[in-house]
Amino acid sequence: MNLETMKKKTIEYLEKTYMKDGPFPKLLWNHKRSMIERYNAIISMVDFEDKTLLDVGCGFCDFYDYLLKQGVKLKSYRGIDLHLEVVREARARHPSLDIEWGDILTKKVEDESFDYCVGCGIVTFAIDCWKTRTTKIMKEMFRIARLGVVIDFLKDREGGPPKDPKSYYCKMSEALEIAEKIAPYVSLKNDYRFNSFCLTLLKYEN
């Protein structure tokens, strides 16, 4: 499956599932607490202070807003999202930010041009090319990052709340297998939500 087909399937998924009830509904988050718990996990794994950050699948730049509220001062921020209407709304909300429309897999971004790349909620879509697209995204983010990547997943496990059929739940071993083929140093955080975990892929020993 080529990149353009994967991109099309992802956009179709977003429009069919999260953007059908109005122009800008909740997007990927069921409630604010879910979003904050994921962001708390991300910043517990990486120090973003005075770092350059590429926010992949930035949505409305909620992670940027969260960092500000936490008192984290970035050196620079860039957001990228593949849905044009989402980018337009993000730009309207944050006119001073650098927010691009496009797919990280087809954008030409130089090697190690950001300290960190973050992807929150970008590999949770139940599309039939999940593993292929997820692997490509993680490789590309790792190439772009000077220090490392943080990315979160929905966890496939028994019990807990009902699973959303629109979302992809993966085994931690599945995500680790992908990550360990990309990065020399991989860490996992699995203690913040029943059905979530995140990985950090680092280029250097922490």
Secondary structure, DSSP 8 states (H G I E B T S, - for coil): --HHHHHHHHHHHHHHHTSSSSSS--TT-SSHHHHHHHHHHHHHH---TT-EEEEET-TTTHHHHHHHHTT---SEEEEEES-HHHHHHHHHH-TTSEEEES-TTTS---TT-EEEEEESSSS-B--TTHHHHHHHHHHHHHHHEEEEEEEEEEE--SSSS---TTB-EE-HHHHHHHHHTT-SEEEEE-SS-TTEEEEEEESS--
